[in-house]
Amino acid sequence: MSRPQIQEEAVVMLADEIERRVRPDGLAVVMQADHFCMHWRGVKDEHARMTNSVMRGAFLKDASLRREFLDLMARGAHG
């Protein structure tokens, strides 16, 4: 993002842009970001991160595909 964003809106904007350009059958976007508003205020909290996601198309219709994606995300976060 070229400017500060509300993360919930930013993940939707990113998903919209990917969908517009690629036109996939399914789309899953996960965004984890630091809360710079807290950093700007001098809060030193390593938990000042938030994760948001957007799922569309095949990821909404196919529970096994959604589960596979989420399992891969969980492994990536821990491995």
PDB file with one MODEL, atoms N, CA, C and O in Angstrom:
MODEL        1
ATOM      1  N   MET A   1       0.845  -1.170   0.000  1.00  0.00           N
ATOM      2  CA  MET A   1       0.000   0.000   0.000  1.00  0.00           C
ATOM      3  C   MET A   1       0.897   1.242   0.000  1.00  0.00           C
ATOM      4  O   MET A   1       1.942   1.268   0.650  1.00  0.00           O
ATOM      5  N   SER A   2       0.485   2.228  -0.712  1.00  0.00           N
ATOM      6  CA  SER A   2       1.296   3.441  -0.828  1.00  0.00           C
ATOM      7  C   SER A   2       1.025   4.438   0.300  1.00  0.00           C
ATOM      8  O   SER A   2       1.742   5.429   0.440  1.00  0.00           O
ATOM      9  N   ARG A   3       0.001   4.178   1.095  1.00  0.00           N
ATOM     10  CA  ARG A   3      -0.299   5.062   2.223  1.00  0.00           C
ATOM     11  C   ARG A   3      -0.898   4.211   3.339  1.00  0.00           C
ATOM     12  O   ARG A   3      -1.328   3.082   3.102  1.00  0.00           O
ATOM     13  N   PRO A   4      -0.927   4.756   4.557  1.00  0.00           N
ATOM     14  CA  PRO A   4      -1.538   3.983   5.651  1.00  0.00           C
ATOM     15  C   PRO A   4      -2.979   3.601   5.302  1.00  0.00           C
ATOM     16  O   PRO A   4      -3.724   4.383   4.711  1.00  0.00           O
ATOM     17  N   GLN A   5      -3.341   2.392   5.679  1.00  0.00           N
ATOM     18  CA  GLN A   5      -4.668   1.856   5.365  1.00  0.00           C
ATOM     19  C   GLN A   5      -5.262   1.214   6.607  1.00  0.00           C
ATOM     20  O   GLN A   5      -4.545   0.808   7.522  1.00  0.00           O
ATOM     21  N   ILE A   6      -6.557   1.132   6.622  1.00  0.00           N
ATOM     22  CA  ILE A   6      -7.222   0.270   7.589  1.00  0.00           C
ATOM     23  C   ILE A   6      -7.052  -1.135   7.043  1.00  0.00           C
ATOM     24  O   ILE A   6      -7.442  -1.418   5.910  1.00  0.00           O
ATOM     25  N   GLN A   7      -6.472  -2.010   7.842  1.00  0.00           N
ATOM     26  CA  GLN A   7      -6.070  -3.320   7.333  1.00  0.00           C
ATOM     27  C   GLN A   7      -7.229  -4.120   6.759  1.00  0.00           C
ATOM     28  O   GLN A   7      -7.071  -4.799   5.744  1.00  0.00           O
ATOM     29  N   GLU A   8      -8.381  -4.048   7.391  1.00  0.00           N
ATOM     30  CA  GLU A   8      -9.534  -4.787   6.874  1.00  0.00           C
ATOM     31  C   GLU A   8      -9.888  -4.324   5.467  1.00  0.00           C
ATOM     32  O   GLU A   8     -10.302  -5.130   4.634  1.00  0.00           O
ATOM     33  N   GLU A   9      -9.731  -3.039   5.198  1.00  0.00           N
ATOM     34  CA  GLU A   9      -9.999  -2.516   3.859  1.00  0.00           C
ATOM     35  C   GLU A   9      -8.860  -2.853   2.902  1.00  0.00           C
ATOM     36  O   GLU A   9      -9.097  -3.142   1.729  1.00  0.00           O
ATOM     37  N   ALA A  10      -7.633  -2.817   3.395  1.00  0.00           N
ATOM     38  CA  ALA A  10      -6.471  -3.074   2.549  1.00  0.00           C
ATOM     39  C   ALA A  10      -6.482  -4.491   1.992  1.00  0.00           C
ATOM     40  O   ALA A  10      -6.160  -4.691   0.821  1.00  0.00           O
ATOM     41  N   VAL A  11      -6.843  -5.473   2.800  1.00  0.00           N
ATOM     42  CA  VAL A  11      -6.850  -6.857   2.323  1.00  0.00           C
ATOM     43  C   VAL A  11      -7.925  -7.053   1.258  1.00  0.00           C
ATOM     44  O   VAL A  11      -7.733  -7.825   0.319  1.00  0.00           O
ATOM     45  N   VAL A  12      -9.046  -6.366   1.395  1.00  0.00           N
ATOM     46  CA  VAL A  12     -10.110  -6.440   0.381  1.00  0.00           C
ATOM     47  C   VAL A  12      -9.656  -5.743  -0.902  1.00  0.00           C
ATOM     48  O   VAL A  12      -9.902  -6.240  -2.001  1.00  0.00           O
ATOM     49  N   MET A  13      -8.998  -4.597  -0.764  1.00  0.00           N
ATOM     50  CA  MET A  13      -8.486  -3.882  -1.943  1.00  0.00           C
ATOM     51  C   MET A  13      -7.480  -4.747  -2.703  1.00  0.00           C
ATOM     52  O   MET A  13      -7.509  -4.809  -3.932  1.00  0.00           O
ATOM     53  N   LEU A  14      -6.600  -5.407  -1.973  1.00  0.00           N
ATOM     54  CA  LEU A  14      -5.608  -6.285  -2.599  1.00  0.00           C
ATOM     55  C   LEU A  14      -6.295  -7.455  -3.300  1.00  0.00           C
ATOM     56  O   LEU A  14      -5.951  -7.786  -4.435  1.00  0.00           O
ATOM     57  N   ALA A  15      -7.252  -8.074  -2.641  1.00  0.00           N
ATOM     58  CA  ALA A  15      -7.986  -9.187  -3.244  1.00  0.00           C
ATOM     59  C   ALA A  15      -8.730  -8.730  -4.501  1.00  0.00           C
ATOM     60  O   ALA A  15      -8.739  -9.435  -5.510  1.00  0.00           O
ATOM     61  N   ASP A  16      -9.350  -7.558  -4.440  1.00  0.00           N
ATOM     62  CA  ASP A  16     -10.054  -7.019  -5.612  1.00  0.00           C
ATOM     63  C   ASP A  16      -9.099  -6.839  -6.790  1.00  0.00           C
ATOM     64  O   ASP A  16      -9.427  -7.196  -7.921  1.00  0.00           O
ATOM     65  N   GLU A  17      -7.922  -6.285  -6.520  1.00  0.00           N
ATOM     66  CA  GLU A  17      -6.952  -6.024  -7.590  1.00  0.00           C
ATOM     67  C   GLU A  17      -6.418  -7.325  -8.191  1.00  0.00           C
ATOM     68  O   GLU A  17      -6.295  -7.440  -9.411  1.00  0.00           O
ATOM     69  N   ILE A  18      -6.104  -8.292  -7.351  1.00  0.00           N
ATOM     70  CA  ILE A  18      -5.631  -9.593  -7.856  1.00  0.00           C
ATOM     71  C   ILE A  18      -6.727 -10.240  -8.691  1.00  0.00           C
ATOM     72  O   ILE A  18      -6.469 -10.751  -9.781  1.00  0.00           O
ATOM     73  N   GLU A  19      -7.948 -10.215  -8.177  1.00  0.00           N
ATOM     74  CA  GLU A  19      -9.072 -10.824  -8.895  1.00  0.00           C
ATOM     75  C   GLU A  19      -9.305 -10.139 -10.242  1.00  0.00           C
ATOM     76  O   GLU A  19      -9.583 -10.803 -11.241  1.00  0.00           O
ATOM     77  N   ARG A  20      -9.191  -8.818 -10.266  1.00  0.00           N
ATOM     78  CA  ARG A  20      -9.399  -8.068 -11.510  1.00  0.00           C
ATOM     79  C   ARG A  20      -8.334  -8.405 -12.552  1.00  0.00           C
ATOM     80  O   ARG A  20      -8.637  -8.541 -13.737  1.00  0.00           O
ATOM     81  N   ARG A  21      -7.098  -8.539 -12.105  1.00  0.00           N
ATOM     82  CA  ARG A  21      -6.004  -8.780 -13.050  1.00  0.00           C
ATOM     83  C   ARG A  21      -5.866 -10.239 -13.469  1.00  0.00           C
ATOM     84  O   ARG A  21      -5.544 -10.523 -14.623  1.00  0.00           O
ATOM     85  N   VAL A  22      -6.106 -11.161 -12.548  1.00  0.00           N
ATOM     86  CA  VAL A  22      -5.833 -12.574 -12.813  1.00  0.00           C
ATOM     87  C   VAL A  22      -7.096 -13.362 -13.157  1.00  0.00           C
ATOM     88  O   VAL A  22      -7.032 -14.336 -13.907  1.00  0.00           O
ATOM     89  N   ARG A  23      -8.230 -12.952 -12.619  1.00  0.00           N
ATOM     90  CA  ARG A  23      -9.507 -13.643 -12.808  1.00  0.00           C
ATOM     91  C   ARG A  23      -9.424 -15.138 -12.446  1.00  0.00           C
ATOM     92  O   ARG A  23      -9.728 -15.997 -13.273  1.00  0.00           O
ATOM     93  N   PRO A  24      -9.012 -15.436 -11.214  1.00  0.00           N
ATOM     94  CA  PRO A  24      -8.871 -16.833 -10.803  1.00  0.00           C
ATOM     95  C   PRO A  24     -10.226 -17.482 -10.493  1.00  0.00           C
ATOM     96  O   PRO A  24     -11.225 -16.794 -10.282  1.00  0.00           O
ATOM     97  N   ASP A  25     -10.235 -18.811 -10.470  1.00  0.00           N
ATOM     98  CA  ASP A  25     -11.433 -19.538 -10.059  1.00  0.00           C
ATOM     99  C   ASP A  25     -11.667 -19.393  -8.559  1.00  0.00           C
ATOM    100  O   ASP A  25     -12.802 -19.438  -8.084  1.00  0.00           O
ATOM    101  N   GLY A  26     -10.590 -19.220  -7.837  1.00  0.00           N
ATOM    102  CA  GLY A  26     -10.664 -19.036  -6.390  1.00  0.00           C
ATOM    103  C   GLY A  26      -9.532 -18.134  -5.944  1.00  0.00           C
ATOM    104  O   GLY A  26      -8.491 -18.050  -6.596  1.00  0.00           O
ATOM    105  N   LEU A  27      -9.745 -17.469  -4.837  1.00  0.00           N
ATOM    106  CA  LEU A  27      -8.748 -16.531  -4.343  1.00  0.00           C
ATOM    107  C   LEU A  27      -8.754 -16.568  -2.819  1.00  0.00           C
ATOM    108  O   LEU A  27      -9.808 -16.470  -2.192  1.00  0.00           O
ATOM    109  N   ALA A  28      -7.577 -16.709  -2.234  1.00  0.00           N
ATOM    110  CA  ALA A  28      -7.424 -16.630  -0.784  1.00  0.00           C
ATOM    111  C   ALA A  28      -6.245 -15.706  -0.508  1.00  0.00           C
ATOM    112  O   ALA A  28      -5.136 -15.935  -0.990  1.00  0.00           O
ATOM    113  N   VAL A  29      -6.495 -14.670   0.266  1.00  0.00           N
ATOM    114  CA  VAL A  29      -5.458 -13.704   0.618  1.00  0.00           C
ATOM    115  C   VAL A  29      -5.421 -13.602   2.136  1.00  0.00           C
ATOM    116  O   VAL A  29      -6.453 -13.414   2.781  1.00  0.00           O
ATOM    117  N   VAL A  30      -4.233 -13.726   2.694  1.00  0.00           N
ATOM    118  CA  VAL A  30      -4.035 -13.539   4.127  1.00  0.00           C
ATOM    119  C   VAL A  30      -3.020 -12.427   4.295  1.00  0.00           C
ATOM    120  O   VAL A  30      -1.951 -12.457   3.686  1.00  0.00           O
ATOM    121  N   MET A  31      -3.350 -11.454   5.114  1.00  0.00           N
ATOM    122  CA  MET A  31      -2.459 -10.318   5.329  1.00  0.00           C
ATOM    123  C   MET A  31      -2.200 -10.190   6.826  1.00  0.00           C
ATOM    124  O   MET A  31      -3.123 -10.124   7.638  1.00  0.00           O
ATOM    125  N   GLN A  32      -0.911 -10.157   7.161  1.00  0.00           N
ATOM    126  CA  GLN A  32      -0.524  -9.890   8.540  1.00  0.00           C
ATOM    127  C   GLN A  32       0.283  -8.605   8.524  1.00  0.00           C
ATOM    128  O   GLN A  32       1.215  -8.463   7.733  1.00  0.00           O
ATOM    129  N   ALA A  33      -0.065  -7.685   9.380  1.00  0.00           N
ATOM    130  CA  ALA A  33       0.604  -6.392   9.366  1.00  0.00           C
ATOM    131  C   ALA A  33       0.780  -5.864  10.777  1.00  0.00           C
ATOM    132  O   ALA A  33       0.015  -6.184  11.687  1.00  0.00           O
ATOM    133  N   ASP A  34       1.817  -5.041  10.933  1.00  0.00           N
ATOM    134  CA  ASP A  34       2.040  -4.337  12.188  1.00  0.00           C
ATOM    135  C   ASP A  34       1.063  -3.176  12.286  1.00  0.00           C
ATOM    136  O   ASP A  34       0.675  -2.586  11.278  1.00  0.00           O
ATOM    137  N   HIS A  35       0.680  -2.866  13.485  1.00  0.00           N
ATOM    138  CA  HIS A  35      -0.160  -1.704  13.727  1.00  0.00           C
ATOM    139  C   HIS A  35       0.752  -0.503  13.961  1.00  0.00           C
ATOM    140  O   HIS A  35       1.181  -0.247  15.086  1.00  0.00           O
ATOM    141  N   PHE A  36       1.037   0.218  12.902  1.00  0.00           N
ATOM    142  CA  PHE A  36       1.940   1.351  13.019  1.00  0.00           C
ATOM    143  C   PHE A  36       1.365   2.469  13.870  1.00  0.00           C
ATOM    144  O   PHE A  36       2.116   3.270  14.427  1.00  0.00           O
ATOM    145  N   CYS A  37       0.042   2.534  13.979  1.00  0.00           N
ATOM    146  CA  CYS A  37      -0.528   3.563  14.853  1.00  0.00           C
ATOM    147  C   CYS A  37      -0.021   3.377  16.279  1.00  0.00           C
ATOM    148  O   CYS A  37       0.194   4.352  16.999  1.00  0.00           O
ATOM    149  N   MET A  38       0.170   2.126  16.681  1.00  0.00           N
ATOM    150  CA  MET A  38       0.710   1.856  18.015  1.00  0.00           C
ATOM    151  C   MET A  38       2.202   2.180  18.056  1.00  0.00           C
ATOM    152  O   MET A  38       2.692   2.750  19.031  1.00  0.00           O
ATOM    153  N   HIS A  39       2.917   1.817  16.999  1.00  0.00           N
ATOM    154  CA  HIS A  39       4.353   2.107  16.951  1.00  0.00           C
ATOM    155  C   HIS A  39       4.602   3.613  16.975  1.00  0.00           C
ATOM    156  O   HIS A  39       5.511   4.091  17.653  1.00  0.00           O
ATOM    157  N   TRP A  40       3.778   4.356  16.223  1.00  0.00           N
ATOM    158  CA  TRP A  40       3.929   5.812  16.164  1.00  0.00           C
ATOM    159  C   TRP A  40       3.734   6.445  17.535  1.00  0.00           C
ATOM    160  O   TRP A  40       4.324   7.480  17.848  1.00  0.00           O
ATOM    161  N   ARG A  41       2.899   5.808  18.344  1.00  0.00           N
ATOM    162  CA  ARG A  41       2.642   6.339  19.693  1.00  0.00           C
ATOM    163  C   ARG A  41       3.689   5.857  20.701  1.00  0.00           C
ATOM    164  O   ARG A  41       3.627   6.210  21.879  1.00  0.00           O
ATOM    165  N   GLY A  42       4.641   5.058  20.243  1.00  0.00           N
ATOM    166  CA  GLY A  42       5.704   4.593  21.117  1.00  0.00           C
ATOM    167  C   GLY A  42       5.409   3.305  21.854  1.00  0.00           C
ATOM    168  O   GLY A  42       6.180   2.911  22.729  1.00  0.00           O
ATOM    169  N   VAL A  43       4.314   2.637  21.527  1.00  0.00           N
ATOM    170  CA  VAL A  43       3.980   1.371  22.166  1.00  0.00           C
ATOM    171  C   VAL A  43       4.921   0.297  21.630  1.00  0.00           C
ATOM    172  O   VAL A  43       5.005   0.084  20.420  1.00  0.00           O
ATOM    173  N   LYS A  44       5.618  -0.371  22.525  1.00  0.00           N
ATOM    174  CA  LYS A  44       6.546  -1.424  22.108  1.00  0.00           C
ATOM    175  C   LYS A  44       5.902  -2.760  22.476  1.00  0.00           C
ATOM    176  O   LYS A  44       6.154  -3.323  23.541  1.00  0.00           O
ATOM    177  N   ASP A  45       5.088  -3.233  21.587  1.00  0.00           N
ATOM    178  CA  ASP A  45       4.357  -4.484  21.821  1.00  0.00           C
ATOM    179  C   ASP A  45       4.562  -5.393  20.627  1.00  0.00           C
ATOM    180  O   ASP A  45       4.130  -5.085  19.516  1.00  0.00           O
ATOM    181  N   GLU A  46       5.226  -6.516  20.864  1.00  0.00           N
ATOM    182  CA  GLU A  46       5.467  -7.438  19.754  1.00  0.00           C
ATOM    183  C   GLU A  46       4.182  -8.120  19.278  1.00  0.00           C
ATOM    184  O   GLU A  46       4.180  -8.806  18.256  1.00  0.00           O
ATOM    185  N   HIS A  47       3.098  -7.929  20.021  1.00  0.00           N
ATOM    186  CA  HIS A  47       1.810  -8.512  19.630  1.00  0.00           C
ATOM    187  C   HIS A  47       0.936  -7.494  18.903  1.00  0.00           C
ATOM    188  O   HIS A  47      -0.267  -7.701  18.749  1.00  0.00           O
ATOM    189  N   ALA A  48       1.539  -6.401  18.458  1.00  0.00           N
ATOM    190  CA  ALA A  48       0.784  -5.351  17.761  1.00  0.00           C
ATOM    191  C   ALA A  48       0.618  -5.704  16.287  1.00  0.00           C
ATOM    192  O   ALA A  48       0.776  -4.853  15.411  1.00  0.00           O
ATOM    193  N   ARG A  49       0.304  -6.951  16.031  1.00  0.00           N
ATOM    194  CA  ARG A  49       0.063  -7.433  14.669  1.00  0.00           C
ATOM    195  C   ARG A  49      -1.361  -7.937  14.575  1.00  0.00           C
ATOM    196  O   ARG A  49      -1.956  -8.412  15.543  1.00  0.00           O
ATOM    197  N   MET A  50      -1.876  -7.814  13.379  1.00  0.00           N
ATOM    198  CA  MET A  50      -3.236  -8.283  13.138  1.00  0.00           C
ATOM    199  C   MET A  50      -3.235  -9.070  11.831  1.00  0.00           C
ATOM    200  O   MET A  50      -2.512  -8.730  10.895  1.00  0.00           O
ATOM    201  N   THR A  51      -4.038 -10.106  11.775  1.00  0.00           N
ATOM    202  CA  THR A  51      -4.147 -10.922  10.569  1.00  0.00           C
ATOM    203  C   THR A  51      -5.581 -10.858  10.072  1.00  0.00           C
ATOM    204  O   THR A  51      -6.530 -11.044  10.835  1.00  0.00           O
ATOM    205  N   ASN A  52      -5.721 -10.593   8.783  1.00  0.00           N
ATOM    206  CA  ASN A  52      -7.027 -10.571   8.126  1.00  0.00           C
ATOM    207  C   ASN A  52      -6.965 -11.455   6.891  1.00  0.00           C
ATOM    208  O   ASN A  52      -5.889 -11.693   6.341  1.00  0.00           O
ATOM    209  N   SER A  53      -8.109 -11.935   6.463  1.00  0.00           N
ATOM    210  CA  SER A  53      -8.135 -12.774   5.267  1.00  0.00           C
ATOM    211  C   SER A  53      -9.391 -12.506   4.448  1.00  0.00           C
ATOM    212  O   SER A  53     -10.402 -12.005   4.941  1.00  0.00           O
ATOM    213  N   VAL A  54      -9.274 -12.865   3.179  1.00  0.00           N
ATOM    214  CA  VAL A  54     -10.390 -12.800   2.238  1.00  0.00           C
ATOM    215  C   VAL A  54     -10.370 -14.105   1.456  1.00  0.00           C
ATOM    216  O   VAL A  54      -9.315 -14.521   0.979  1.00  0.00           O
ATOM    217  N   MET A  55     -11.503 -14.746   1.318  1.00  0.00           N
ATOM    218  CA  MET A  55     -11.617 -15.947   0.489  1.00  0.00           C
ATOM    219  C   MET A  55     -12.797 -15.762  -0.447  1.00  0.00           C
ATOM    220  O   MET A  55     -13.868 -15.292  -0.065  1.00  0.00           O
ATOM    221  N   ARG A  56     -12.553 -16.154  -1.689  1.00  0.00           N
ATOM    222  CA  ARG A  56     -13.584 -16.011  -2.718  1.00  0.00           C
ATOM    223  C   ARG A  56     -13.591 -17.219  -3.632  1.00  0.00           C
ATOM    224  O   ARG A  56     -12.646 -18.008  -3.658  1.00  0.00           O
ATOM    225  N   GLY A  57     -14.676 -17.350  -4.380  1.00  0.00           N
ATOM    226  CA  GLY A  57     -14.775 -18.386  -5.410  1.00  0.00           C
ATOM    227  C   GLY A  57     -14.622 -19.789  -4.853  1.00  0.00           C
ATOM    228  O   GLY A  57     -15.314 -20.173  -3.910  1.00  0.00           O
ATOM    229  N   ALA A  58     -13.709 -20.552  -5.444  1.00  0.00           N
ATOM    230  CA  ALA A  58     -13.532 -21.961  -5.101  1.00  0.00           C
ATOM    231  C   ALA A  58     -13.221 -22.160  -3.618  1.00  0.00           C
ATOM    232  O   ALA A  58     -13.592 -23.184  -3.044  1.00  0.00           O
ATOM    233  N   PHE A  59     -12.548 -21.198  -2.996  1.00  0.00           N
ATOM    234  CA  PHE A  59     -12.221 -21.345  -1.579  1.00  0.00           C
ATOM    235  C   PHE A  59     -13.455 -21.240  -0.691  1.00  0.00           C
ATOM    236  O   PHE A  59     -13.458 -21.760   0.425  1.00  0.00           O
ATOM    237  N   LEU A  60     -14.489 -20.584  -1.166  1.00  0.00           N
ATOM    238  CA  LEU A  60     -15.740 -20.515  -0.415  1.00  0.00           C
ATOM    239  C   LEU A  60     -16.622 -21.726  -0.685  1.00  0.00           C
ATOM    240  O   LEU A  60     -17.353 -22.181   0.195  1.00  0.00           O
ATOM    241  N   LYS A  61     -16.550 -22.244  -1.910  1.00  0.00           N
ATOM    242  CA  LYS A  61     -17.424 -23.342  -2.319  1.00  0.00           C
ATOM    243  C   LYS A  61     -16.896 -24.715  -1.924  1.00  0.00           C
ATOM    244  O   LYS A  61     -17.681 -25.632  -1.685  1.00  0.00           O
ATOM    245  N   ASP A  62     -15.581 -24.868  -1.854  1.00  0.00           N
ATOM    246  CA  ASP A  62     -14.958 -26.175  -1.636  1.00  0.00           C
ATOM    247  C   ASP A  62     -14.284 -26.217  -0.268  1.00  0.00           C
ATOM    248  O   ASP A  62     -13.199 -25.665  -0.083  1.00  0.00           O
ATOM    249  N   ALA A  63     -14.930 -26.873   0.680  1.00  0.00           N
ATOM    250  CA  ALA A  63     -14.417 -26.922   2.050  1.00  0.00           C
ATOM    251  C   ALA A  63     -13.057 -27.612   2.131  1.00  0.00           C
ATOM    252  O   ALA A  63     -12.219 -27.216   2.941  1.00  0.00           O
ATOM    253  N   SER A  64     -12.820 -28.632   1.310  1.00  0.00           N
ATOM    254  CA  SER A  64     -11.527 -29.328   1.375  1.00  0.00           C
ATOM    255  C   SER A  64     -10.401 -28.441   0.841  1.00  0.00           C
ATOM    256  O   SER A  64      -9.287 -28.486   1.364  1.00  0.00           O
ATOM    257  N   LEU A  65     -10.668 -27.647  -0.177  1.00  0.00           N
ATOM    258  CA  LEU A  65      -9.673 -26.710  -0.694  1.00  0.00           C
ATOM    259  C   LEU A  65      -9.367 -25.637   0.359  1.00  0.00           C
ATOM    260  O   LEU A  65      -8.207 -25.287   0.575  1.00  0.00           O
ATOM    261  N   ARG A  66     -10.394 -25.130   0.997  1.00  0.00           N
ATOM    262  CA  ARG A  66     -10.229 -24.126   2.047  1.00  0.00           C
ATOM    263  C   ARG A  66      -9.416 -24.700   3.207  1.00  0.00           C
ATOM    264  O   ARG A  66      -8.519 -24.034   3.723  1.00  0.00           O
ATOM    265  N   ARG A  67      -9.724 -25.922   3.615  1.00  0.00           N
ATOM    266  CA  ARG A  67      -9.017 -26.583   4.710  1.00  0.00           C
ATOM    267  C   ARG A  67      -7.550 -26.809   4.353  1.00  0.00           C
ATOM    268  O   ARG A  67      -6.669 -26.617   5.191  1.00  0.00           O
ATOM    269  N   GLU A  68      -7.285 -27.220   3.102  1.00  0.00           N
ATOM    270  CA  GLU A  68      -5.907 -27.422   2.659  1.00  0.00           C
ATOM    271  C   GLU A  68      -5.123 -26.107   2.721  1.00  0.00           C
ATOM    272  O   GLU A  68      -3.985 -26.084   3.188  1.00  0.00           O
ATOM    273  N   PHE A  69      -5.723 -25.028   2.256  1.00  0.00           N
ATOM    274  CA  PHE A  69      -5.068 -23.719   2.296  1.00  0.00           C
ATOM    275  C   PHE A  69      -4.777 -23.310   3.735  1.00  0.00           C
ATOM    276  O   PHE A  69      -3.664 -22.888   4.050  1.00  0.00           O
ATOM    277  N   LEU A  70      -5.770 -23.432   4.603  1.00  0.00           N
ATOM    278  CA  LEU A  70      -5.579 -23.031   5.998  1.00  0.00           C
ATOM    279  C   LEU A  70      -4.548 -23.898   6.696  1.00  0.00           C
ATOM    280  O   LEU A  70      -3.790 -23.400   7.529  1.00  0.00           O
ATOM    281  N   ASP A  71      -4.501 -25.198   6.375  1.00  0.00           N
ATOM    282  CA  ASP A  71      -3.467 -26.081   6.929  1.00  0.00           C
ATOM    283  C   ASP A  71      -2.082 -25.645   6.479  1.00  0.00           C
ATOM    284  O   ASP A  71      -1.146 -25.632   7.278  1.00  0.00           O
ATOM    285  N   LEU A  72      -1.942 -25.288   5.200  1.00  0.00           N
ATOM    286  CA  LEU A  72      -0.657 -24.807   4.702  1.00  0.00           C
ATOM    287  C   LEU A  72      -0.246 -23.510   5.389  1.00  0.00           C
ATOM    288  O   LEU A  72       0.927 -23.319   5.712  1.00  0.00           O
ATOM    289  N   MET A  73      -1.201 -22.628   5.611  1.00  0.00           N
ATOM    290  CA  MET A  73      -0.914 -21.381   6.307  1.00  0.00           C
ATOM    291  C   MET A  73      -0.460 -21.650   7.735  1.00  0.00           C
ATOM    292  O   MET A  73       0.486 -21.026   8.217  1.00  0.00           O
ATOM    293  N   ALA A  74      -1.129 -22.573   8.410  1.00  0.00           N
ATOM    294  CA  ALA A  74      -0.772 -22.892   9.791  1.00  0.00           C
ATOM    295  C   ALA A  74       0.625 -23.495   9.869  1.00  0.00           C
ATOM    296  O   ALA A  74       1.389 -23.172  10.779  1.00  0.00           O
ATOM    297  N   ARG A  75       0.966 -24.373   8.916  1.00  0.00           N
ATOM    298  CA  ARG A  75       2.315 -24.968   8.900  1.00  0.00           C
ATOM    299  C   ARG A  75       3.364 -23.912   8.632  1.00  0.00           C
ATOM    300  O   ARG A  75       4.438 -23.927   9.234  1.00  0.00           O
ATOM    301  N   GLY A  76       3.056 -22.992   7.725  1.00  0.00           N
ATOM    302  CA  GLY A  76       4.010 -21.927   7.402  1.00  0.00           C
ATOM    303  C   GLY A  76       4.247 -20.999   8.564  1.00  0.00           C
ATOM    304  O   GLY A  76       5.349 -20.480   8.743  1.00  0.00           O
ATOM    305  N   ALA A  77       3.208 -20.787   9.359  1.00  0.00           N
ATOM    306  CA  ALA A  77       3.325 -19.891  10.508  1.00  0.00           C
ATOM    307  C   ALA A  77       4.139 -20.518  11.639  1.00  0.00           C
ATOM    308  O   ALA A  77       4.716 -19.816  12.470  1.00  0.00           O
ATOM    309  N   HIS A  78       4.174 -21.840  11.655  1.00  0.00           N
ATOM    310  CA  HIS A  78       4.876 -22.542  12.751  1.00  0.00           C
ATOM    311  C   HIS A  78       6.163 -23.213  12.289  1.00  0.00           C
ATOM    312  O   HIS A  78       6.879 -23.786  13.109  1.00  0.00           O
ATOM    313  N   GLY A  79       6.469 -23.156  11.014  1.00  0.00           N
ATOM    314  CA  GLY A  79       7.627 -23.913  10.559  1.00  0.00           C
ATOM    315  C   GLY A  79       8.551 -23.108   9.836  1.00  0.00           C
ATOM    316  O   GLY A  79       9.583 -23.605   9.385  1.00  0.00           O
TER     317      GLY A  79
ENDMDL
END
